[in-house]
């Protein structure tokens, strides 16, 4: 994968994670998109997705702080 694809995937993962966290906070922890789709049977998949969201956030933070954000998504 090229850098633009990784950057775009990271962007959408962070957006999805932000919406998920917002709904979780808004409804007092009763609504979580990731755990809604991946019930108790697929906890490991939910953990992998949440880890990818966190890694995407760290990557975008790195790009922002290093000044390598000049290329638009």
N, C-alpha and C positions, 0 to 999 in steps of 0.2 A: 504494500500500500504506500502511496505517496503521502507527503506531509499534509497536503490540502485535504485529503480524504480523512486522515486521522484527526485533523483539526475540526473538520465538519462533524464527524462522528462524536468527538468530545463535546462540541457545542450542543448537539441534540441530547446527548446523555445528561449533561448538566441541566439543560432546560427541563427534561423529564424528571430529573431528581428534584429540582426546585419546585415543580408543580406537585410532586408526590409529598414533599415535606410541607408545603403550604396546606394541602388538603389534610394531612395528618394533624397539623397544628390547629387548623380551623375547626375540625370535627372532634377535637379532644382525643386523638389517638385511635378513634374508632374506624377511620378510613385510611387505608394505606394501599395504593394502587399495586405496588409490587407484590405484597403479600395477598392481595385480593386474587390476583391471577395465579400465583404460585402458592397454593395452600400448604398445609402441613406435609403433603406428600413430596413437594419439590422445594424444600427449604434450602437445599444446597444451590439450586438455580437462583433463588432470590438473593442469596448471599453473594453469588458471583456477579449478578447484575448490580447490586449495591456497591460491590468492590470496584466494578468498572466505572460506575458513576463517580465514586471518590477519586479514582485514578484520573479520570477525565478532568475533574475539577483541579487537581494538582497540576496536570499538564497545562491547562489553560492559565492557571495562576503563574506557572513558570514562564509561559510565553508572554504574559502581560508584564511581569517584572523584568524579564530580560530584554524587552523592547522588540521582540520578534513578531509583533502582531500587525505589521504593516500590510501583509497580504490579507485581503478580505476573504471571508468565508463564502 
